[in-house]
Amino acid sequence: MARNSLSYLLYIIYALFNAVLVVCLCTGIHPTTISDSFQKAAAKSADILEGMSTAVQLTDHESLLQSATTSLNSKVRKNHAVSKMT
């Protein structure tokens, strides 16, 4: 089965949900406390990603081409690997 970004995202969400259930059941921590912690972690993650990002002007064709090439190369490699498996 080919995996895509959505599959990985759903797997991560499922794993986090199971971890939360275990923590709630084993430690007695209220689910709201865990939810608040996830919200804080999400906000911090967004800040970190924003800090790592690089602004690209739409008139900078070289940077746009490089971004598109990088994105497409990962798709081509993944599709090539999957086709070899079948």
URGI-V201035 format. One record per backbone hydrogen bond with DSSP energy under -0.5 kcal/mol. NH is the residue of the N-H (numbers start at 1). CO is the residue of the C=O. Records with the same first field share a line. If there is no record, write none. Layout:
NH->CO / CO
This chain:
8->4
9->5
10->6
11->7
12->8
13->9
14->10
15->11
16->12
17->13
18->14
19->15
20->16
21->17
22->18
23->19
24->20
25->21
26->22
27->23
28->23 / 24
29->23
33->30
34->30
35->31
36->32
37->33
38->34
39->35
40->36
41->37
42->38
43->39
44->40
45->41
46->42
47->43
48->44
49->45
50->46
51->47
52->48
53->49
60->57
61->59
64->60
65->61
66->62
67->63
68->64
69->65
70->66
71->67
72->68
73->69
74->70
75->71
76->72
77->73
78->74
79->75
80->76
81->77
82->78
83->79
84->80
85->81
86->82
